[in-house]
Amino acid sequence: MRQKAPHPKSFVYFLSAIIIGCFPVKGSAQVSWSASLIPDSLLKNAHSVLRISEEVFTVYSTTKTVDKIHEVYTILDEQGKRNQEFSMYNSSFRKLDDAEINVYNAQGVLIQHVKQKQMITEGYGEELVDDGSYTYFPVTAPSYPITVEFTYSVESKATNGYTYFDLDNREMSIQSTQLTLVIPKSMTFRYHNNHVAIKPLVIDMDKDNKSYTWKAVGIKAVQGEVNVPSDSRPYVEMAPNQFDMAGFSGDMSTWKQFGEWNYNLNKASYNLSDASKAFYQQMVSGAKTDQEKARILYDYLQRNFRYVAIELGIGGFRSFPASFTEKKKYGDCKALSTYMKACLDAVGVKSYTALINAGYNKSPLDPDFPVSSFNHMILCIPQPKDSIWLECTSNSLTFGVLSGFTENRNALLITENGGVLVSTPRSRPDENIANVSSLVHLTADGGGTADVIRSTTGEIKDWDLNLNNQTQDHQRTYLMHDLDYGQPDNFTVKLEGVDSPELKEQLHLSFEKVPEFTSGDKMFLNPRLYHIWKNNIPQDTIRTNDAYVEEYPFTKSDTTCYQLPDGYTVDDLPKGLQLSCPYATYQSNYWYDLAHKAVYSYARMCLKTTRIPAGDYSNFKKFMDAIFEDETTKIVIDKP
């Protein structure tokens, strides 16, 4: 079923006969869901069709909302199966009720009926969440098309997040969809249109309540585009002004006020015992600056604590106390960030926790629309010039370095004076570096060995730490699938500088077969063992959204030397390239050293940015195609 991102689905209820009339009787016995009744105009580009969506989200007060939902999807083929599964999380704050699933064959005949008690419910949260669980049920399709009908309601005692009107039509047509929000006149809320121009029908229901209804019909599916920003789809987002969670009332009409609520919610969590404070003060006693103190404490955190995900209920906003995390040696992003802040407080270093939308394709928060859509927390240590940012859930990121997961977007600092929106740093290509050199000794039968030296920094170093203290099977998998070194028969790995900004890696690899293929006495060699760019980016003839082509900007270089077998010489060498565009540069060169019977290849690529504007995508595609062709060309050697 559709996911109601960017924040969790909330809950609805019927308040009047007018709204009740919008909903068919359970099971929709009076409606035919035959796939043949779908208009032909809605089948193009579609793998599924949302036949009908009827939702009523009722706000009773700041302590109660109810969401009643009825959705019917026709899944046309295997590629539309994401809409076949029902899933919903539960906690002490939200209760799933009255859930049913009906499944119909292509002719609209009911073939399966599933009640809530037949669904699967599993615990969640590693002992840290009260009553945390997921309820789900995957529908099996004997053949396509099938139609799946979901009917359910969810009641919530936490009102920090409302629903939203989803018009996402990527590879899914929308036949009819309607959302009604009912709210007391004594309360206010806000809504924000994203890539859609639609206004609600507003009705004074009675002296106490008002309703807002959004409706859309006949939306045709569009071809899905890969690697799009998270805010590219059309929807109407809604957010409360007054809200409550577990008795903690707040106001979300401004970022400052929402930050005040979060600060008051968590201010008691920063306490540590006097003995603990003395322990951390002793730990940094030799440090002369705040940065040195923070580096020592961050290293201690990375070495001794692990991450556990907690997202449900008040646990999605209220951190476990620093003392609890200190004892357990694990926590979620809030707990670990709160613990780190408490340690810094103990040694006199000022820091702030910061809420953020994490994800490699997440767009910055809207400064003009405060909404509780955060999914992560990091830590900021203010400095006179460049603030220090810490990702407290990582055991490998270099101190002061954020990954593409949280960089270059707005974060909400939680300060004593309320929330403050600030920008996280944008990483530069000269911070994420891989310099690689390889000496390959070829044998006449096509086997060989390779001595590889890799020097990496930033996010590339963070990934390469997958080679550190791992089993040989884990290392082999990383060498083959992440670094694309083929399948070595034997190998050794030696790492230096694991705890420094630059990682030095020495790899010794042996292969039964080095050439990509052979023909007689000819060997066709890849230009290098390490592919600077190994994937051809997708073709989109008419791109409508910006594209993310990589998780982070980088600078990569590779020099490969093939030491030829006795009697072999060069038959054909690629010409090399010199390319440049506004977003990247690339150069390569190939030469033969006759005196040493060695073939050399050199390549260097600098990706300056990860987001390519839609209007420039086709030109960037041509640029990257040329690189891909150079990366996949062949050096040909022969025994005359």
DOSE-518464 format. One line per field, with one value per residue (C-alpha): residue number from 0; residue in three letters; x, y, z. Coordinates in pm, whole numbers. Layout:
# residues N
seq [NUM	...] .
type [Ala	...] .
xx [X	...] .
yy [Y	...] .
zz [Z	...] .
***
This chain:
# residues 640
seq [0	1	2	3	4	5	6	7	8	9	10	11	12	13	14	15	16	17	18	19	20	21	22	23	24	25	26	27	28	29	30	31	32	33	34	35	36	37	38	39	40	41	42	43	44	45	46	47	48	49	50	51	52	53	54	55	56	57	58	59	60	61	62	63	64	65	66	67	68	69	70	71	72	73	74	75	76	77	78	79	80	81	82	83	84	85	86	87	88	89	90	91	92	93	94	95	96	97	98	99	100	101	102	103	104	105	106	107	108	109	110	111	112	113	114	115	116	117	118	119	120	121	122	123	124	125	126	127	128	129	130	131	132	133	134	135	136	137	138	139	140	141	142	143	144	145	146	147	148	149	150	151	152	153	154	155	156	157	158	159	160	161	162	163	164	165	166	167	168	169	170	171	172	173	174	175	176	177	178	179	180	181	182	183	184	185	186	187	188	189	190	191	192	193	194	195	196	197	198	199	200	201	202	203	204	205	206	207	208	209	210	211	212	213	214	215	216	217	218	219	220	221	222	223	224	225	226	227	228	229	230	231	232	233	234	235	236	237	238	239	240	241	242	243	244	245	246	247	248	249	250	251	252	253	254	255	256	257	258	259	260	261	262	263	264	265	266	267	268	269	270	271	272	273	274	275	276	277	278	279	280	281	282	283	284	285	286	287	288	289	290	291	292	293	294	295	296	297	298	299	300	301	302	303	304	305	306	307	308	309	310	311	312	313	314	315	316	317	318	319	320	321	322	323	324	325	326	327	328	329	330	331	332	333	334	335	336	337	338	339	340	341	342	343	344	345	346	347	348	349	350	351	352	353	354	355	356	357	358	359	360	361	362	363	364	365	366	367	368	369	370	371	372	373	374	375	376	377	378	379	380	381	382	383	384	385	386	387	388	389	390	391	392	393	394	395	396	397	398	399	400	401	402	403	404	405	406	407	408	409	410	411	412	413	414	415	416	417	418	419	420	421	422	423	424	425	426	427	428	429	430	431	432	433	434	435	436	437	438	439	440	441	442	443	444	445	446	447	448	449	450	451	452	453	454	455	456	457	458	459	460	461	462	463	464	465	466	467	468	469	470	471	472	473	474	475	476	477	478	479	480	481	482	483	484	485	486	487	488	489	490	491	492	493	494	495	496	497	498	499	500	501	502	503	504	505	506	507	508	509	510	511	512	513	514	515	516	517	518	519	520	521	522	523	524	525	526	527	528	529	530	531	532	533	534	535	536	537	538	539	540	541	542	543	544	545	546	547	548	549	550	551	552	553	554	555	556	557	558	559	560	561	562	563	564	565	566	567	568	569	570	571	572	573	574	575	576	577	578	579	580	581	582	583	584	585	586	587	588	589	590	591	592	593	594	595	596	597	598	599	600	601	602	603	604	605	606	607	608	609	610	611	612	613	614	615	616	617	618	619	620	621	622	623	624	625	626	627	628	629	630	631	632	633	634	635	636	637	638	639] .
type [Met	Arg	Gln	Lys	Ala	Pro	His	Pro	Lys	Ser	Phe	Val	Tyr	Phe	Leu	Ser	Ala	Ile	Ile	Ile	Gly	Cys	Phe	Pro	Val	Lys	Gly	Ser	Ala	Gln	Val	Ser	Trp	Ser	Ala	Ser	Leu	Ile	Pro	Asp	Ser	Leu	Leu	Lys	Asn	Ala	His	Ser	Val	Leu	Arg	Ile	Ser	Glu	Glu	Val	Phe	Thr	Val	Tyr	Ser	Thr	Thr	Lys	Thr	Val	Asp	Lys	Ile	His	Glu	Val	Tyr	Thr	Ile	Leu	Asp	Glu	Gln	Gly	Lys	Arg	Asn	Gln	Glu	Phe	Ser	Met	Tyr	Asn	Ser	Ser	Phe	Arg	Lys	Leu	Asp	Asp	Ala	Glu	Ile	Asn	Val	Tyr	Asn	Ala	Gln	Gly	Val	Leu	Ile	Gln	His	Val	Lys	Gln	Lys	Gln	Met	Ile	Thr	Glu	Gly	Tyr	Gly	Glu	Glu	Leu	Val	Asp	Asp	Gly	Ser	Tyr	Thr	Tyr	Phe	Pro	Val	Thr	Ala	Pro	Ser	Tyr	Pro	Ile	Thr	Val	Glu	Phe	Thr	Tyr	Ser	Val	Glu	Ser	Lys	Ala	Thr	Asn	Gly	Tyr	Thr	Tyr	Phe	Asp	Leu	Asp	Asn	Arg	Glu	Met	Ser	Ile	Gln	Ser	Thr	Gln	Leu	Thr	Leu	Val	Ile	Pro	Lys	Ser	Met	Thr	Phe	Arg	Tyr	His	Asn	Asn	His	Val	Ala	Ile	Lys	Pro	Leu	Val	Ile	Asp	Met	Asp	Lys	Asp	Asn	Lys	Ser	Tyr	Thr	Trp	Lys	Ala	Val	Gly	Ile	Lys	Ala	Val	Gln	Gly	Glu	Val	Asn	Val	Pro	Ser	Asp	Ser	Arg	Pro	Tyr	Val	Glu	Met	Ala	Pro	Asn	Gln	Phe	Asp	Met	Ala	Gly	Phe	Ser	Gly	Asp	Met	Ser	Thr	Trp	Lys	Gln	Phe	Gly	Glu	Trp	Asn	Tyr	Asn	Leu	Asn	Lys	Ala	Ser	Tyr	Asn	Leu	Ser	Asp	Ala	Ser	Lys	Ala	Phe	Tyr	Gln	Gln	Met	Val	Ser	Gly	Ala	Lys	Thr	Asp	Gln	Glu	Lys	Ala	Arg	Ile	Leu	Tyr	Asp	Tyr	Leu	Gln	Arg	Asn	Phe	Arg	Tyr	Val	Ala	Ile	Glu	Leu	Gly	Ile	Gly	Gly	Phe	Arg	Ser	Phe	Pro	Ala	Ser	Phe	Thr	Glu	Lys	Lys	Lys	Tyr	Gly	Asp	Cys	Lys	Ala	Leu	Ser	Thr	Tyr	Met	Lys	Ala	Cys	Leu	Asp	Ala	Val	Gly	Val	Lys	Ser	Tyr	Thr	Ala	Leu	Ile	Asn	Ala	Gly	Tyr	Asn	Lys	Ser	Pro	Leu	Asp	Pro	Asp	Phe	Pro	Val	Ser	Ser	Phe	Asn	His	Met	Ile	Leu	Cys	Ile	Pro	Gln	Pro	Lys	Asp	Ser	Ile	Trp	Leu	Glu	Cys	Thr	Ser	Asn	Ser	Leu	Thr	Phe	Gly	Val	Leu	Ser	Gly	Phe	Thr	Glu	Asn	Arg	Asn	Ala	Leu	Leu	Ile	Thr	Glu	Asn	Gly	Gly	Val	Leu	Val	Ser	Thr	Pro	Arg	Ser	Arg	Pro	Asp	Glu	Asn	Ile	Ala	Asn	Val	Ser	Ser	Leu	Val	His	Leu	Thr	Ala	Asp	Gly	Gly	Gly	Thr	Ala	Asp	Val	Ile	Arg	Ser	Thr	Thr	Gly	Glu	Ile	Lys	Asp	Trp	Asp	Leu	Asn	Leu	Asn	Asn	Gln	Thr	Gln	Asp	His	Gln	Arg	Thr	Tyr	Leu	Met	His	Asp	Leu	Asp	Tyr	Gly	Gln	Pro	Asp	Asn	Phe	Thr	Val	Lys	Leu	Glu	Gly	Val	Asp	Ser	Pro	Glu	Leu	Lys	Glu	Gln	Leu	His	Leu	Ser	Phe	Glu	Lys	Val	Pro	Glu	Phe	Thr	Ser	Gly	Asp	Lys	Met	Phe	Leu	Asn	Pro	Arg	Leu	Tyr	His	Ile	Trp	Lys	Asn	Asn	Ile	Pro	Gln	Asp	Thr	Ile	Arg	Thr	Asn	Asp	Ala	Tyr	Val	Glu	Glu	Tyr	Pro	Phe	Thr	Lys	Ser	Asp	Thr	Thr	Cys	Tyr	Gln	Leu	Pro	Asp	Gly	Tyr	Thr	Val	Asp	Asp	Leu	Pro	Lys	Gly	Leu	Gln	Leu	Ser	Cys	Pro	Tyr	Ala	Thr	Tyr	Gln	Ser	Asn	Tyr	Trp	Tyr	Asp	Leu	Ala	His	Lys	Ala	Val	Tyr	Ser	Tyr	Ala	Arg	Met	Cys	Leu	Lys	Thr	Thr	Arg	Ile	Pro	Ala	Gly	Asp	Tyr	Ser	Asn	Phe	Lys	Lys	Phe	Met	Asp	Ala	Ile	Phe	Glu	Asp	Glu	Thr	Thr	Lys	Ile	Val	Ile	Asp	Lys	Pro] .
xx [0	107	330	216	565	713	566	365	2	-237	-597	-958	-1317	-1670	-1840	-2147	-2381	-2238	-1893	-2020	-2189	-1848	-1769	-1903	-1997	-1706	-1623	-1778	-2030	-2228	-1923	-1757	-1378	-1334	-1008	-1192	-1377	-1058	-1062	-803	-662	-542	-352	-66	261	75	175	-113	-425	-562	-929	-1054	-910	-1141	-989	-1136	-888	-1062	-896	-1095	-852	-480	-478	-679	-705	-871	-800	-1047	-916	-1061	-832	-866	-573	-570	-221	-166	165	458	610	309	321	437	66	-14	116	-57	169	114	303	147	257	111	27	-141	-385	-476	-837	-1100	-848	-965	-832	-1035	-866	-1043	-946	-934	-1313	-1375	-1472	-1378	-1109	-971	-1088	-842	-941	-707	-662	-528	-258	98	199	559	733	965	1231	1479	1308	1310	958	642	407	600	486	420	107	141	10	159	-104	-6	-117	-198	-195	-230	-425	-562	-743	-670	-902	-782	-1018	-886	-872	-598	-648	-366	-304	-7	-112	221	166	-135	-200	-138	-309	-91	-113	196	130	467	373	34	-283	-535	-897	-1049	-904	-1048	-928	-1137	-983	-1225	-1104	-1261	-1304	-1113	-799	-594	-375	-176	-141	118	91	391	402	24	-233	-540	-764	-989	-1364	-1426	-1754	-1884	-2022	-2178	-2104	-1800	-1636	-1511	-1412	-1160	-1192	-941	-1048	-890	-998	-853	-482	-281	35	370	686	891	1222	1505	1710	1465	1461	1221	1009	951	615	282	106	-66	105	-78	56	-98	-36	-142	-44	35	246	221	98	363	170	335	296	427	330	698	1026	1127	822	858	1221	1112	878	1152	1403	1162	1078	1443	1621	1610	1781	2122	2204	2497	2613	2897	3112	3048	3125	3454	3532	3492	3676	3971	3948	4006	4239	4526	4325	4389	4095	3724	3786	4043	3805	3522	3746	3848	3487	3365	3635	3520	3159	3253	3459	3215	2856	2627	2320	1967	1671	1377	1102	769	555	721	1043	1048	1108	1197	1544	1639	1845	2218	2275	2064	2261	2587	2492	2347	2618	2360	2083	1907	2016	1850	1994	2347	2336	2193	2462	2735	2593	2587	2953	3045	2847	3046	3376	3254	3198	2875	2673	2320	2124	1979	1676	1717	1565	1824	1856	2073	1803	1631	1561	1603	1322	1091	1176	817	632	716	625	725	876	1219	1368	1712	1919	2282	2493	2636	2925	2911	3242	3339	3380	3285	3075	3165	2899	2894	2707	2674	2532	2845	3134	3354	3295	3586	3541	3363	3254	2891	2802	2570	2304	2274	2489	2374	2028	1851	1867	1676	1906	1736	1850	1746	1575	1389	1447	1692	1716	2076	2245	2466	2793	2817	3100	3351	3509	3850	3719	3614	3925	4042	4393	4467	4771	4792	5082	4951	5186	5032	5119	5102	4799	4598	4646	4822	4867	4799	4956	4718	4772	4462	4459	4110	3949	3600	3304	3513	3733	3421	3304	3648	3652	3428	3763	3873	3860	3615	3600	3763	3421	3302	3618	3585	3228	3331	3624	3404	3078	3169	3516	3450	3784	3641	3671	4019	4123	4336	4396	4542	4441	4650	4513	4690	4544	4207	4171	4321	4158	4343	4319	4609	4516	4750	4582	4750	4518	4572	4352	4321	4200	4287	4172	3807	3832	4090	4094	4384	4698	4516	4423	4157	4230	4012	4188	4212	4121	3946	3660	3633	3280	3132	2762	2596	2336	1974	1835	1548	1449	1241	1349	1105	1281	1635	1847	2083	2366	2581	2569	2855	3096	3440	3780	3907	4224	4375	4709	4733	5046	5017	5351	5325	5417	5730	5677	5367	5340	5066	4822	4582	4566	4267	4317	4228	3988	3980	3625	3466	3114	2971	2924	3231	3568	3738	4068	4242	4565	4725	5085	5330	5677	5867	6183	5998	5735	5459	5126	5003	4661	4571	4230	4102	3745	3610	3235	3162	2797	2553	2231	2186	1912	1646	1719	2086	2034	2050	2382	2520	2404	2614	2911	2881	2824	3163	3323	3146	3270	3626	3595	3476	3711	3984	4361	4459	4789	4911	5185	5306] .
yy [0	358	505	837	988	1237	1169	872	825	950	878	964	931	994	1299	1348	1175	1390	1240	892	897	909	554	230	-57	-286	-530	-296	-561	-307	-200	-406	-401	-576	-464	-431	-125	81	349	283	632	528	218	384	391	228	-81	-22	192	349	285	479	635	781	914	1114	1250	1387	1604	1578	1773	1818	1472	1267	1213	930	832	620	496	299	229	1	-77	-279	-419	-475	-659	-765	-416	-274	-519	-254	-180	-540	-529	-378	-246	-24	41	48	187	310	626	479	194	14	-101	-248	-350	-574	-675	-799	-946	-969	-1145	-980	-1016	-849	-1170	-1183	-1452	-1369	-1191	-1114	-984	-798	-1098	-1297	-1040	-1068	-856	-848	-660	-372	-172	-396	-350	30	92	38	-185	-115	-344	-373	-523	-633	-873	-947	-1035	-1312	-1272	-1599	-1396	-1038	-820	-842	-584	-530	-337	-201	-71	35	307	434	629	842	1017	1203	1490	1632	1496	1509	1317	1444	1423	1206	1248	1045	910	758	442	447	610	758	703	881	1007	1222	1335	1520	1679	1765	1999	2195	2563	2636	2485	2583	2400	2477	2311	2340	2245	2067	2046	2066	2347	2235	2401	2236	2268	2425	2358	2479	2148	2283	2538	2343	2179	2266	2032	2068	1833	1775	1568	1459	1223	1080	1138	951	763	904	708	680	860	718	903	1189	1430	1329	1642	1596	1420	1607	1620	1850	1846	1935	2033	2130	2449	2320	1963	1729	1419	1229	1537	1765	2039	2247	2494	2424	2747	2855	2667	2859	2738	2380	2389	2521	2225	1980	2143	2127	1767	1662	1901	1653	1388	1559	1481	1262	1165	1355	1042	1022	1389	1343	1044	1246	1544	1317	1169	1510	1654	1676	1851	2222	2321	2248	2071	1839	1760	1685	1465	1253	1209	1129	865	713	711	543	275	183	245	102	226	86	230	364	556	493	719	968	773	934	1270	1220	1086	825	985	1015	804	522	528	543	227	30	133	165	395	550	875	1087	887	886	1257	1341	1133	1305	1646	1552	1446	1774	1967	1786	1914	2267	2241	2395	2185	2152	1854	1909	1752	1675	1489	1224	1041	1069	1234	1445	1809	2091	2180	2461	2758	2884	2562	2419	2051	1753	1549	1475	1127	1177	1371	1485	1713	2060	2224	2596	2759	3117	3017	2665	2470	2108	1853	1501	1195	1008	687	609	401	494	850	1085	1341	1651	1490	1444	1205	1262	1124	1458	1715	2021	2072	2255	2124	2251	2334	2271	2561	2707	2986	2763	2615	2770	2656	2629	2467	2163	2169	2067	1820	1900	1666	1727	1581	1245	1115	781	763	413	254	-108	-319	-627	-912	-1110	-1469	-1623	-1835	-1523	-1547	-1293	-1106	-745	-526	-240	70	271	604	720	1002	1116	900	675	598	534	274	115	54	-241	-416	-351	-641	-837	-1202	-1298	-1372	-1022	-868	-1074	-955	-592	-626	-790	-597	-257	-206	-422	-605	-920	-1245	-1294	-1650	-1537	-1199	-1020	-685	-452	-122	172	496	354	628	906	1116	921	543	355	18	-244	-524	-828	-1009	-1323	-1418	-1730	-1506	-1138	-1054	-981	-1238	-1397	-1489	-1705	-1534	-1200	-1082	-814	-627	-381	-45	-67	-302	-26	135	506	504	160	234	383	635	569	712	959	1112	1387	1446	1645	1616	1682	1371	1250	1064	982	998	1247	1450	1296	1299	959	868	540	439	79	-88	-422	-605	-813	-1183	-1274	-1246	-1026	-674	-414	-470	-181	104	331	695	854	1138	1496	1593	1874	1991	2217	1919	1700	1659	1347	1266	945	845	519	442	157	139	-77	-94	-239	-434	-257	-97	197	352	663	812	1089	1200	1487	1491	1843	1799	1513	1682	1745	1987	1824	2058	1957	1585	1482	1663	1517	1174	1212	1322	1019	784	888	810	476	390	477	274	-30	-7	-272	-277	-551	-736	-1007	-1266	-1210] .
zz [0	-40	225	367	383	469	812	943	860	1116	1179	1092	1202	1076	1222	1009	769	491	540	613	275	108	216	70	295	392	119	-139	-238	-440	-644	-919	-907	-1239	-1401	-1733	-1598	-1574	-1847	-2119	-2066	-1718	-1833	-2020	-1817	-1526	-1329	-1087	-1059	-743	-810	-511	-197	67	385	670	920	1228	1488	1810	2025	2079	2237	1989	1616	1424	1064	867	534	246	-52	-354	-583	-901	-953	-1325	-1316	-1098	-1108	-927	-636	-385	-336	-237	120	420	697	997	1318	1663	1997	2321	2125	1819	1777	1457	1454	1226	960	676	336	39	-267	-605	-926	-1269	-1304	-968	-788	-419	-373	-25	288	567	910	1142	1371	1073	1001	1130	1429	1550	1829	1757	1935	2124	2464	2435	2304	2508	2309	1989	1707	1335	1186	825	567	224	-34	-275	-636	-815	-1139	-1259	-1260	-906	-695	-327	-95	239	506	847	1108	1336	1656	1791	2120	1967	1742	1624	1272	1044	724	372	33	-187	-566	-653	-1003	-1085	-1276	-1099	-1228	-985	-1076	-776	-450	-173	168	426	734	1014	1289	1575	1499	1818	1660	1355	1108	794	455	182	-186	-336	-717	-736	-760	-570	-312	-54	-29	313	495	832	955	1274	1542	1662	1357	1011	727	444	147	-131	-432	-760	-1039	-1358	-1296	-1557	-1467	-1569	-1631	-1316	-1306	-1102	-840	-796	-498	-225	-265	-639	-618	-597	-261	-14	325	647	986	1320	1507	1849	1937	2224	2285	2612	2797	2647	2467	2202	1918	1568	1398	1390	1388	1700	1893	1776	1891	2230	2270	2176	2411	2707	2617	2636	2871	3161	2945	2945	3308	3408	3754	3917	3891	3517	3469	3651	3428	3108	3253	3328	2978	2816	3079	2831	2560	2506	2285	2263	1933	2089	2376	2135	1920	2222	2338	1985	1950	2281	2156	1829	1999	2273	2159	1894	1714	1765	1573	1776	1595	1764	1980	2213	2153	1811	1981	2346	2404	2657	2938	2879	3190	3041	2715	2909	3095	2802	2553	2276	2162	1868	1699	1969	2258	2117	2028	2370	2541	2339	2427	2797	2777	2609	2872	3140	2998	2926	2549	2419	2171	2037	1914	1567	1400	1030	737	656	327	20	-189	76	0	252	489	386	611	571	659	1002	1008	1219	935	1084	1082	1235	1490	1473	1691	1628	1815	1729	1635	1546	1180	1073	1320	1397	1304	1447	1321	1649	1499	1294	1421	1127	1002	1056	1333	1205	877	772	493	198	434	616	435	242	390	671	1027	1329	1618	1952	2171	2505	2309	2066	1723	1479	1116	996	696	729	533	170	117	-153	-409	-250	78	-68	-240	-375	-521	-649	-809	-927	-1052	-1235	-1328	-1615	-1700	-2046	-1949	-1854	-1478	-1264	-942	-852	-586	-516	-302	-219	-37	62	261	356	262	40	340	548	296	264	638	548	498	857	1105	890	791	462	311	403	258	-61	-107	-63	-306	-569	-546	-404	-549	-857	-845	-1000	-808	-664	-593	-302	-144	155	301	514	645	804	936	1039	1300	1089	814	543	510	349	201	61	-134	-284	-523	-730	-1025	-1233	-1515	-1554	-1913	-1974	-2251	-2484	-2853	-2963	-2840	-2794	-2446	-2402	-2078	-1890	-1879	-1501	-1218	-1020	-1210	-1135	-1278	-1335	-1392	-1696	-1577	-1687	-2007	-1962	-2293	-2131	-1773	-1559	-1222	-1107	-1070	-798	-972	-667	-290	-256	-472	-514	-676	-791	-977	-1086	-1235	-1352	-1485	-1667	-1669	-1988	-2018	-2213	-2585	-2565	-2702	-2746	-3030	-2958	-2704	-2639	-2735	-2401	-2322	-2196	-2091	-1895	-1810	-1538	-1305	-1360	-1529	-1664	-1824	-1924	-2092	-2213	-2306	-2361	-2208	-2456	-2244	-1944	-2142	-1948	-2043	-1839	-1803	-1607	-1531	-1305	-1242	-1033	-964	-841	-747	-701	-815	-1187	-1301	-1517	-1808	-1817	-1766	-2133	-2184	-1862	-1979	-2296	-2086	-1860	-2153	-2291	-1954	-1935	-2284	-2185	-1865	-2061	-2359	-2391	-2404	-2650	-2617	-2848	-2889	-3249] .
***
